[in-house]
Amino acid sequence: MSFTTWISDPNVHWNNLTLDTKKRSYDFGRRLYTFQVEKKKYWLKFHVADTDPVIECAFQCELDFYQLASKKSQHFLLPYHIIQMEQTPQCLNLETKGSGLILLDAENFFTDVLLSKNIASIQQKIGHALDALDHMHQIGWIHGDLKVEHFRLYEGSCRLIDFEQSFQSHCSIPIMNATPHYMAPELFHGEAKSIQSDLYALGMIVYEWLTQTKLQAKTYHDWAVLHCQQLQIQLPQDFTCLFPFLNGLMQKHIELRFKSVADAKDCLNTIGLLRT
């Protein structure tokens, strides 16, 4: 049975429905469930009507993104379907107002770097992540909230998820909402998100993946000091050939940072990591 066929079939059972929402998000009206159909795992995401307007607006932004993306085949997305909540099985006693997003589950993309057998497999993995982000930028969108968990592995390629903070690159976004762990230095100074802030976030993700570390800070101010002043890239000996690439992604001054995914790929080509 195809992904879209069972959604409209009232006789199909949604098994093992499990709430997976963080408490803070739950209190603001967000709902995130996992369930299974024919041994495949899916996510159901929706927002309870008339609760927190800011969080509700963010979810609507994600739905808008998927609806626009559906007009073209986007290979950086996981299989998805937007439903009306009244379509969900009555026995589950879920919200019946508004729209929901069903997404096929997929594994984490950035698994233990030690599982990558050599530098060639590492460069290939980085290349796949760059491709996914490039596809999004090429259709005129900025992700705006890249985290390691937003990169998923599906059918041998990298896919992106969670587009609540995404926006079209020609639009002005007056509200700053980002995760300090991955924020580019200029964002701490009130500048707008951009392709280059996406690139910085990807640099952070790859850096932590290669070093198998997780940078820590207690407060927003501490994160600002870390990103704007203290952070120095130090790679394990086996990965020092990647320093020019990461240095280009993670320059503190935006004018020195790569301007596009193409620039990042050119750098990798120059140091002989990406095969043509």
BAFI-3210 file (N, C-alpha, C; in Angstrom, 3 decimals, decimal comma, padded with zeros to 6 digits):
// residues 276
n [1|2|3|4|5|6|7|8|9|10|11|12|13|14|15|16|17|18|19|20|21|22|23|24|25|26|27|28|29|30|31|32|33|34|35|36|37|38|39|40|41|42|43|44|45|46|47|48|49|50|51|52|53|54|55|56|57|58|59|60|61|62|63|64|65|66|67|68|69|70|71|72|73|74|75|76|77|78|79|80|81|82|83|84|85|86|87|88|89|90|91|92|93|94|95|96|97|98|99|100|101|102|103|104|105|106|107|108|109|110|111|112|113|114|115|116|117|118|119|120|121|122|123|124|125|126|127|128|129|130|131|132|133|134|135|136|137|138|139|140|141|142|143|144|145|146|147|148|149|150|151|152|153|154|155|156|157|158|159|160|161|162|163|164|165|166|167|168|169|170|171|172|173|174|175|176|177|178|179|180|181|182|183|184|185|186|187|188|189|190|191|192|193|194|195|196|197|198|199|200|201|202|203|204|205|206|207|208|209|210|211|212|213|214|215|216|217|218|219|220|221|222|223|224|225|226|227|228|229|230|231|232|233|234|235|236|237|238|239|240|241|242|243|244|245|246|247|248|249|250|251|252|253|254|255|256|257|258|259|260|261|262|263|264|265|266|267|268|269|270|271|272|273|274|275|276]
n.u [000,849|000,603|002,126|000,380|-002,057|-002,998|-003,555|-006,022|-007,675|-010,034|-010,001|-007,475|-005,165|-003,664|-000,981|000,493|000,529|002,239|002,925|005,296|006,133|007,966|007,766|007,584|006,889|004,522|002,916|002,517|000,859|001,728|001,817|003,303|003,508|004,417|003,801|002,820|002,356|001,787|004,306|005,988|007,383|005,979|005,660|003,430|002,435|001,037|-000,873|-002,614|-005,619|-006,121|-004,313|-001,145|-000,309|002,099|003,648|001,798|001,718|004,284|004,131|002,229|003,721|005,500|003,741|002,937|005,338|005,681|003,434|003,978|006,326|005,367|004,585|006,618|008,966|010,778|013,781|015,106|013,488|011,713|009,274|005,963|002,780|000,067|-002,651|-006,142|-007,122|-009,473|-009,540|-008,132|-008,090|-010,980|-010,892|-008,500|-008,748|-007,816|-006,963|-009,380|-009,497|-008,211|-005,041|-002,700|000,607|002,014|004,823|007,241|009,291|012,851|016,318|018,902|021,135|023,796|025,574|027,716|030,938|033,055|032,086|032,310|034,413|036,673|038,386|037,257|034,609|033,677|033,889|032,028|029,663|029,492|029,235|026,676|025,069|025,574|024,445|021,690|021,104|021,781|019,855|017,592|018,260|018,466|015,870|015,028|014,732|015,495|016,670|016,939|016,979|018,857|019,822|021,584|019,805|018,017|018,860|018,391|018,630|017,689|016,883|019,552|020,375|020,675|018,215|016,170|014,457|011,881|010,734|009,844|010,963|011,686|012,016|011,285|013,936|013,812|012,231|011,632|012,408|011,173|011,261|013,491|014,286|015,967|018,261|020,571|022,855|023,634|023,820|024,897|027,525|026,726|024,002|023,626|024,025|021,804|021,399|019,853|018,759|020,302|021,528|024,169|024,129|022,851|024,896|026,881|025,689|025,579|028,303|028,926|027,551|028,873|031,435|031,135|030,396|032,690|034,564|033,362|032,231|030,248|029,462|029,198|027,245|025,906|024,111|022,316|023,958|026,456|026,614|026,738|029,221|030,876|030,459|031,021|033,518|035,219|035,363|037,460|038,572|039,554|040,740|040,770|043,774|043,481|041,593|042,473|042,764|040,321|040,142|040,306|037,792|035,915|036,734|036,016|033,237|032,705|033,594|033,847|033,226|030,885|031,433|033,720|033,027|031,968|029,886|027,929|026,582|027,851|030,351|031,414|031,568|033,377|035,659|036,127|036,612|038,955|040,797|040,889|038,984|036,411|035,293|035,029]
n.v [-001,201|002,179|005,228|007,476|006,250|004,798|006,801|007,896|005,813|004,582|002,155|001,399|000,782|002,867|002,157|001,749|004,429|007,148|009,734|012,275|014,760|017,514|018,816|021,642|022,494|021,109|022,396|024,772|024,060|022,450|019,330|016,229|013,153|009,673|006,868|003,689|002,145|-000,696|-001,677|000,427|003,449|006,558|010,144|012,334|015,587|018,426|021,351|022,439|024,097|027,603|028,137|028,872|031,656|032,327|029,959|028,498|029,935|029,443|026,723|026,841|028,160|026,148|024,303|025,871|025,997|023,286|023,010|024,763|023,594|021,249|021,727|021,226|018,584|017,787|016,746|016,872|016,429|014,422|011,790|013,020|014,178|016,374|016,610|016,951|017,304|016,129|013,873|011,941|008,754|008,164|006,715|007,366|009,727|012,365|015,847|017,601|019,809|021,993|021,569|018,875|017,433|014,676|012,663|010,567|008,472|008,608|007,656|009,194|011,381|012,229|010,091|008,235|009,327|007,589|005,365|005,804|004,704|005,760|008,721|009,286|008,348|010,034|012,539|012,136|011,945|014,508|015,880|015,036|016,246|018,921|019,010|018,661|021,002|022,876|022,395|023,369|026,089|026,767|026,798|029,062|029,321|029,714|027,830|028,404|027,320|025,235|022,156|019,353|017,210|017,746|016,788|014,019|010,546|009,014|006,638|006,495|009,126|012,559|014,197|016,995|018,302|019,907|022,865|025,180|027,647|028,486|030,490|032,441|033,602|036,217|037,535|039,643|039,012|039,877|038,884|037,394|034,143|031,564|028,819|029,104|027,469|026,912|029,334|031,852|034,295|036,952|036,972|037,252|039,893|041,032|040,956|039,841|036,479|034,360|032,908|032,540|032,346|029,917|028,327|028,635|027,340|024,723|024,268|024,195|021,862|019,865|020,182|019,418|016,823|015,691|015,988|014,681|015,900|017,989|021,199|023,392|025,698|027,861|030,006|032,387|034,596|033,432|031,700|033,598|034,827|032,618|031,973|034,438|035,243|033,281|030,686|028,396|026,549|023,249|020,371|016,744|014,899|013,195|014,509|016,987|017,905|018,890|021,375|023,923|023,913|023,874|026,197|028,092|027,868|028,669|031,203|034,013|036,603|037,675|038,576|037,256|034,662|031,660|032,323|030,830|027,485|026,470|027,720|026,399|023,788|024,197|024,734|022,255|020,750|021,954|021,161|018,577|016,703|016,106|013,983|014,254]
n.w [000,000|-000,888|000,328|000,236|-000,179|002,095|003,890|003,273|003,765|005,843|007,102|007,672|010,223|012,631|014,305|017,581|018,529|019,834|022,059|021,587|022,312|023,576|026,919|027,246|024,656|024,401|026,299|025,000|022,980|020,900|019,189|018,774|017,420|017,173|015,054|013,629|010,466|008,690|009,517|009,050|010,260|011,206|011,558|013,157|013,135|014,615|015,575|018,395|018,115|018,677|020,816|021,595|019,744|018,419|018,198|016,798|014,426|013,481|012,881|010,856|008,966|008,267|007,100|004,918|003,534|002,745|001,135|-000,970|-001,875|-002,871|-005,424|-007,099|-007,734|-005,021|-004,060|-001,672|000,424|002,834|002,249|002,520|003,784|003,852|005,961|006,810|010,119|010,871|009,411|010,745|012,443|014,381|016,728|017,892|019,174|018,616|018,014|016,089|014,532|012,007|010,220|009,720|009,682|008,178|008,253|006,877|008,834|009,321|009,490|011,539|009,868|010,303|011,671|013,954|013,350|013,273|012,084|009,454|007,046|005,775|004,521|002,098|002,240|004,178|002,941|000,950|002,400|003,524|001,142|000,312|002,273|001,693|-000,864|-000,301|001,153|-000,773|-002,772|-001,497|-001,180|-003,864|-004,786|-003,708|-000,925|002,553|005,242|008,065|010,645|011,119|012,497|013,889|014,066|012,090|009,718|007,768|006,838|003,889|001,536|000,711|000,480|001,611|003,505|004,428|007,306|009,301|008,980|010,204|010,744|008,293|005,315|002,374|000,397|-000,565|001,169|004,025|007,355|010,344|012,975|015,182|015,588|016,622|017,192|019,692|019,855|017,228|015,986|013,758|014,148|013,385|013,778|016,478|016,713|015,735|013,002|009,915|009,176|006,707|003,611|004,262|007,039|007,295|006,212|008,138|010,322|009,300|009,172|011,915|012,629|011,116|012,144|014,874|014,409|013,210|015,253|017,268|019,490|021,660|021,776|024,579|026,453|028,942|028,950|026,854|026,441|026,932|024,741|022,726|023,239|022,823|020,042|018,775|019,677|021,037|019,819|018,271|015,567|015,794|014,565|014,575|013,836|011,596|010,097|009,287|006,712|006,079|007,144|005,646|004,412|006,593|007,860|005,995|006,093|008,699|009,324|011,415|010,624|008,381|005,818|005,114|004,983|003,200|000,415|-000,729|-001,224|-003,423|-003,309|-001,084|-002,071|-004,135|-002,665|-001,433|-003,720|-004,562|-002,648|-003,240|-002,333|-003,179|-005,625|-009,123]
ca.u [000,000|001,419|002,077|-000,804|-003,289|-003,520|-004,024|-007,444|-008,395|-010,438|-009,821|-006,072|-004,912|-002,462|-000,572|001,536|000,551|002,993|003,205|006,737|006,283|008,616|006,765|007,412|006,143|003,164|002,189|002,197|-000,117|002,302|001,673|004,145|003,275|004,907|002,898|003,246|001,426|002,471|005,679|006,750|007,173|005,645|005,455|002,269|002,708|-000,035|-000,954|-003,959|-006,156|-006,407|-003,438|-000,121|-000,345|003,435|003,982|000,842|002,148|005,482|003,690|001,574|004,807|006,001|002,739|003,021|006,527|005,413|002,445|004,678|007,298|004,661|004,365|007,745|009,554|011,904|014,467|015,724|012,441|011,184|007,867|005,103|001,404|-000,693|-004,017|-007,050|-007,120|-010,721|-009,310|-007,460|-009,032|-011,708|-010,515|-007,282|-009,169|-006,913|-007,551|-010,118|-009,497|-006,990|-004,255|-001,585|001,660|002,502|006,151|007,869|010,462|014,119|017,429|019,798|022,115|025,141|025,832|029,080|031,912|033,948|031,498|032,772|035,654|037,822|038,116|036,397|033,215|033,335|033,661|030,777|028,562|029,415|028,703|025,232|024,455|025,652|023,470|020,344|020,961|021,841|018,549|016,666|018,639|018,247|014,459|014,760|014,371|016,510|016,123|016,788|017,099|019,522|020,384|022,034|018,660|017,220|019,422|017,956|019,083|016,584|017,222|020,944|020,672|020,376|016,954|015,998|013,146|011,580|010,814|009,029|011,618|012,129|011,383|011,813|015,111|013,521|011,358|012,245|011,899|011,420|011,402|014,621|014,002|016,962|018,854|021,894|023,930|024,043|023,636|026,049|027,825|025,990|022,634|023,658|024,052|020,532|021,297|018,875|019,215|020,656|022,203|025,437|023,883|022,635|026,199|027,561|025,057|026,064|029,689|028,881|027,092|029,954|032,549|030,841|030,389|034,064|035,289|032,566|032,033|029,041|029,816|028,307|027,156|024,773|023,155|022,356|025,167|027,606|026,670|027,190|030,669|031,515|030,436|031,554|034,878|036,081|035,436|038,584|038,440|040,662|040,301|041,659|044,819|043,000|040,651|043,007|042,573|039,020|040,169|039,899|036,349|035,215|037,098|035,194|031,854|032,537|034,207|033,026|032,772|030,090|032,030|034,797|032,450|031,448|028,647|026,958|026,997|028,798|031,670|031,875|031,943|034,609|036,751|036,387|037,232|040,313|041,686|040,885|038,167|035,219|035,594|034,130]
ca.v [000,000|003,372|006,195|008,330|005,467|004,411|007,979|008,106|004,571|004,532|000,810|001,192|001,067|003,573|001,375|002,221|005,891|007,547|011,161|012,515|016,213|018,041|019,419|023,064|022,603|020,611|023,443|025,820|023,565|021,594|017,892|015,421|011,736|008,640|005,723|002,742|001,553|-001,747|-001,788|001,637|004,460|007,896|011,219|013,204|016,863|019,410|022,344|022,575|025,401|028,658|028,090|029,898|032,127|032,352|028,588|028,107|030,591|028,736|025,481|027,202|028,460|024,874|023,789|026,687|025,571|022,007|023,197|025,369|022,626|020,163|022,096|020,665|017,426|018,234|015,537|017,026|016,235|013,097|011,656|013,720|014,430|017,281|016,099|017,625|016,494|015,363|012,617|010,958|007,769|008,661|005,964|007,925|010,890|013,474|017,124|017,472|021,083|022,404|020,662|018,178|016,990|013,312|012,562|009,259|008,513|008,244|007,633|010,342|011,387|012,334|009,070|008,221|009,502|006,433|004,355|006,112|003,934|006,510|010,120|009,358|008,201|011,252|013,615|011,845|012,281|015,971|016,293|014,816|017,291|020,154|018,921|018,894|022,429|023,611|022,280|024,287|027,453|026,994|027,118|030,378|029,236|029,610|026,960|029,291|026,683|023,951|021,424|018,034|016,312|018,117|016,075|012,621|009,655|008,311|006,095|006,764|010,549|013,428|014,930|018,002|018,383|021,003|024,127|026,174|028,956|028,708|031,612|032,705|034,461|037,609|038,098|040,193|038,346|040,807|038,207|036,499|032,929|030,591|028,035|029,700|026,495|026,914|030,677|032,575|035,475|038,171|036,905|037,780|041,353|041,489|040,899|038,878|035,182|034,392|031,706|032,394|031,840|028,479|027,698|028,596|026,273|023,453|024,133|023,750|020,466|019,024|020,279|018,561|015,435|015,247|015,966|013,894|016,721|018,811|022,438|023,668|027,039|027,866|031,082|033,005|035,426|032,536|031,255|034,739|034,962|031,471|032,082|035,710|035,529|032,234|029,431|028,158|025,223|022,319|019,083|015,598|014,807|012,518|015,339|018,341|018,330|019,546|022,685|025,051|023,837|024,324|027,586|028,911|027,845|029,157|032,506|034,852|037,761|037,154|038,926|036,303|033,313|031,245|033,014|029,868|026,088|026,287|028,101|025,325|022,658|024,572|024,572|020,822|020,330|022,494|020,359|017,215|015,777|015,684|013,454|014,719]
ca.w [000,000|-001,002|001,428|000,152|-000,229|003,404|004,629|002,987|003,995|007,262|007,637|008,013|011,631|013,034|015,460|018,511|018,604|021,023|022,156|021,677|022,399|024,768|027,803|026,966|023,412|024,675|027,013|024,031|022,018|019,863|019,376|017,904|017,704|016,268|014,911|012,602|009,511|007,949|010,022|008,792|011,288|010,729|012,519|012,973|013,789|014,454|016,648|018,944|017,725|019,659|021,995|021,460|018,347|017,813|017,834|015,765|013,196|013,012|012,250|009,604|008,024|007,765|006,164|003,703|002,798|002,096|000,075|-002,103|-002,377|-003,559|-006,825|-007,827|-007,070|-004,215|-003,629|-000,357|001,419|003,095|001,876|003,473|003,351|004,715|006,133|007,718|011,332|010,949|008,705|011,593|013,001|015,549|017,926|018,474|019,971|018,376|017,613|014,829|013,831|011,342|009,399|010,332|008,777|008,356|007,679|007,028|009,697|008,698|010,431|011,596|008,782|010,862|012,685|014,479|012,277|013,251|011,220|008,103|007,010|005,272|004,221|000,915|002,665|004,924|001,971|000,251|003,311|003,563|-000,158|000,296|003,099|000,906|-001,951|000,232|001,468|-002,034|-003,430|-000,828|-001,536|-005,291|-005,038|-003,132|000,488|003,606|006,295|009,210|011,964|010,919|013,632|013,442|013,948|010,926|008,572|007,856|005,772|003,240|000,219|000,393|000,320|002,746|003,439|005,470|007,936|010,244|008,238|010,900|010,683|006,915|004,627|001,038|000,558|-000,907|002,203|005,230|008,554|011,448|014,262|015,258|016,354|016,202|018,269|019,937|019,626|015,820|015,432|013,224|014,980|013,039|014,297|017,846|016,596|015,210|011,549|009,434|008,698|005,298|003,136|004,983|008,396|007,095|006,011|009,439|011,107|008,759|009,629|013,310|012,647|010,604|013,098|016,024|013,925|013,007|016,530|018,219|020,684|021,678|022,450|025,693|027,032|029,864|028,689|025,526|026,421|026,810|023,353|021,923|023,438|022,184|018,582|018,282|020,140|021,571|019,085|017,380|014,976|015,996|014,049|014,765|012,825|010,386|009,359|009,112|005,326|005,987|007,814|004,788|004,192|007,793|008,103|005,103|006,573|010,069|009,558|012,296|009,852|007,271|004,527|004,850|004,923|001,892|000,072|-001,248|-001,187|-004,533|-002,804|-000,212|-002,925|-004,832|-001,716|-001,304|-004,973|-004,616|-001,811|-003,738|-001,537|-003,921|-006,939|-010,173]
c.u [000,882|001,180|000,782|-002,100|-003,846|-004,042|-005,521|-008,286|-008,762|-010,239|-008,372|-005,829|-003,589|-002,007|000,488|001,656|001,177|003,266|004,695|007,036|007,008|007,597|006,517|006,590|004,698|002,332|001,761|001,272|000,415|002,087|002,519|003,996|004,082|003,855|003,417|002,080|002,224|003,972|006,577|006,372|006,939|005,577|004,176|002,504|001,527|-000,026|-002,407|-004,455|-006,357|-005,603|-002,401|-000,035|001,016|003,830|003,047|001,239|003,369|005,093|003,006|002,614|005,370|005,022|002,782|004,218|006,264|004,412|003,076|005,649|006,626|004,424|005,490|008,264|010,808|012,593|015,198|014,709|012,147|009,761|006,954|003,699|000,749|-002,131|-004,856|-007,216|-008,407|-010,606|-008,681|-008,482|-009,671|-011,282|-009,275|-007,560|-008,192|-007,696|-008,234|-010,201|-008,158|-006,301|-003,140|-000,600|002,072|003,802|006,689|009,113|011,703|015,223|018,165|020,814|023,536|025,301|027,291|030,086|032,861|033,396|031,848|034,203|036,873|037,406|037,206|034,928|032,759|033,056|032,365|029,582|028,391|028,831|027,202|024,504|024,464|024,615|022,061|020,118|020,964|020,511|017,551|016,976|018,313|016,785|014,026|014,368|015,606|015,908|015,917|016,924|017,738|020,101|020,768|020,851|017,766|017,767|019,103|018,446|017,898|016,995|018,614|021,311|020,239|019,074|016,875|014,583|013,064|011,795|009,991|009,634|012,086|011,367|012,024|012,870|014,847|012,650|012,173|011,596|012,199|011,698|012,577|014,274|014,945|017,515|020,274|023,063|024,484|023,973|024,943|026,278|026,984|024,563|022,557|023,695|022,815|020,414|020,366|019,535|019,433|021,196|023,470|025,248|023,511|023,970|026,975|027,001|025,507|027,509|029,771|028,525|028,220|031,138|032,321|030,818|031,804|034,831|034,590|032,458|030,710|029,380|028,752|028,385|025,885|023,694|023,290|023,617|026,407|027,752|027,177|028,697|031,411|031,598|031,164|033,030|035,740|036,310|036,609|038,486|039,708|040,178|041,280|042,630|044,315|042,121|041,176|042,864|041,245|039,013|039,774|038,400|035,586|035,524|036,279|033,738|031,670|033,296|033,280|032,475|032,117|030,717|033,181|034,288|032,052|030,113|027,549|027,480|028,015|030,215|032,257|032,329|033,232|035,824|037,124|037,038|038,698|041,265|041,568|040,051|036,945|035,633|034,588|033,489]
c.v [001,247|004,320|007,001|007,536|005,184|005,600|008,175|006,857|004,451|003,162|000,492|001,626|001,823|002,946|002,086|003,745|006,321|009,041|011,383|014,013|016,597|018,835|020,889|023,266|022,158|021,696|024,578|025,332|022,673|020,127|017,180|013,968|010,873|007,540|004,845|002,306|000,556|-001,759|-000,608|002,693|005,826|008,868|011,966|014,460|017,795|020,360|022,461|023,993|026,315|028,492|029,204|030,373|032,116|030,965|028,086|028,697|029,878|027,439|025,767|027,547|027,171|024,261|024,556|026,270|024,271|022,152|023,821|024,377|021,529|020,467|021,587|019,460|017,871|017,028|015,694|016,838|014,754|013,000|012,244|013,825|015,359|016,786|017,103|016,729|015,692|014,030|011,544|010,004|008,258|007,971|006,516|009,163|012,061|014,745|016,969|018,783|021,302|021,295|020,014|017,746|015,574|013,176|011,159|009,391|008,094|008,345|008,967|010,247|011,382|011,349|009,158|008,295|008,315|005,300|004,601|005,597|004,733|007,924|010,269|009,243|009,416|012,399|013,384|012,233|013,796|016,491|016,123|015,887|018,631|020,155|019,234|020,374|023,262|023,563|023,261|025,732|027,757|027,288|028,379|030,379|029,142|028,789|027,730|028,657|025,295|023,427|020,044|017,094|016,643|017,530|014,598|011,841|008,888|007,918|006,529|008,222|011,329|014,172|015,903|017,960|019,653|022,372|025,233|027,569|029,294|029,866|031,784|033,796|035,923|038,294|038,625|039,557|039,216|040,132|037,253|035,320|031,853|029,877|028,538|028,763|026,596|028,297|031,276|033,848|036,698|038,163|037,419|039,306|041,894|041,490|039,764|037,542|035,238|033,029|031,475|031,981|030,362|027,750|027,600|027,466|024,898|023,218|023,642|022,271|019,531|019,026|019,371|017,084|014,903|015,114|015,119|014,594|017,457|020,072|022,790|025,142|027,097|028,883|031,586|033,852|034,565|032,017|032,376|034,919|033,832|031,657|033,329|035,922|034,283|031,038|029,404|026,719|024,411|020,923|017,967|015,478|014,212|013,411|016,748|018,838|019,052|020,948|023,837|025,089|024,369|025,777|028,520|028,963|028,641|030,446|033,364|036,069|037,272|037,457|037,988|034,881|032,971|031,937|032,061|028,458|025,820|026,660|026,997|024,123|022,957|024,390|023,100|020,276|020,756|021,645|018,875|016,225|015,285|015,197|014,018|013,543]
c.w [000,000|000,173|001,407|000,185|001,161|004,194|004,445|003,221|005,478|007,892|008,011|009,456|011,816|014,354|016,296|018,529|019,920|020,987|022,377|021,727|023,684|025,582|027,476|025,698|023,600|025,340|026,082|022,922|020,919|020,211|018,319|018,334|016,730|016,195|013,784|011,729|008,679|008,234|009,660|009,831|010,649|011,904|012,150|013,797|013,542|015,637|017,094|018,681|018,928|020,949|021,855|020,007|017,664|017,332|016,729|014,416|012,605|012,309|010,920|008,539|007,433|006,774|004,843|002,860|002,049|000,948|-001,167|-002,726|-003,183|-005,034|-007,718|-007,049|-006,338|-003,581|-002,297|000,773|001,628|002,541|002,949|002,911|004,355|004,765|006,910|008,941|011,502|010,219|009,600|012,199|014,292|016,838|018,600|019,322|019,845|018,064|016,259|014,053|013,132|010,566|010,202|009,263|009,142|007,576|007,911|007,894|008,914|009,737|010,450|010,462|009,316|012,017|013,124|013,330|012,176|012,397|009,753|007,968|006,555|004,904|003,009|001,297|003,453|003,958|001,203|001,108|003,398|002,253|-000,248|001,120|002,360|-000,217|-001,457|000,508|000,197|-002,765|-002,809|-001,199|-003,001|-005,623|-004,287|-001,672|001,376|004,742|007,587|010,578|011,821|012,225|013,122|013,233|012,757|009,629|008,743|006,644|005,205|001,831|-000,233|000,222|001,555|002,497|004,616|006,021|008,778|009,604|008,895|010,842|009,267|006,276|003,257|001,121|000,217|000,150|003,377|006,449|009,775|012,781|014,216|016,158|015,846|017,429|018,512|019,652|018,206|015,180|014,937|014,036|014,664|013,562|015,729|017,853|015,896|013,703|011,127|009,077|007,188|004,879|003,941|006,440|008,361|006,975|007,315|010,295|010,614|009,176|011,064|013,404|012,211|011,569|014,303|015,635|013,794|014,320|017,581|019,571|020,556|022,456|023,484|026,095|027,863|029,497|027,254|025,390|026,244|025,383|022,459|022,027|022,727|020,675|018,075|018,625|020,351|020,656|018,113|016,873|015,200|015,621|014,430|013,584|011,513|009,514|009,085|007,670|005,133|006,593|006,884|004,538|005,399|008,103|007,228|005,516|007,856|010,357|010,408|011,560|008,571|005,915|004,154|004,672|003,481|001,649|-000,393|-001,040|-002,290|-004,102|-001,929|-001,039|-003,685|-003,931|-001,569|-002,574|-005,033|-003,792|-002,127|-002,985|-002,284|-005,295|-007,948|-010,855]
res [m|s|f|t|t|w|i|s|d|p|n|v|h|w|n|n|l|t|l|d|t|k|k|r|s|y|d|f|g|r|r|l|y|t|f|q|v|e|k|k|k|y|w|l|k|f|h|v|a|d|t|d|p|v|i|e|c|a|f|q|c|e|l|d|f|y|q|l|a|s|k|k|s|q|h|f|l|l|p|y|h|i|i|q|m|e|q|t|p|q|c|l|n|l|e|t|k|g|s|g|l|i|l|l|d|a|e|n|f|f|t|d|v|l|l|s|k|n|i|a|s|i|q|q|k|i|g|h|a|l|d|a|l|d|h|m|h|q|i|g|w|i|h|g|d|l|k|v|e|h|f|r|l|y|e|g|s|c|r|l|i|d|f|e|q|s|f|q|s|h|c|s|i|p|i|m|n|a|t|p|h|y|m|a|p|e|l|f|h|g|e|a|k|s|i|q|s|d|l|y|a|l|g|m|i|v|y|e|w|l|t|q|t|k|l|q|a|k|t|y|h|d|w|a|v|l|h|c|q|q|l|q|i|q|l|p|q|d|f|t|c|l|f|p|f|l|n|g|l|m|q|k|h|i|e|l|r|f|k|s|v|a|d|a|k|d|c|l|n|t|i|g|l|l|r|t]
***
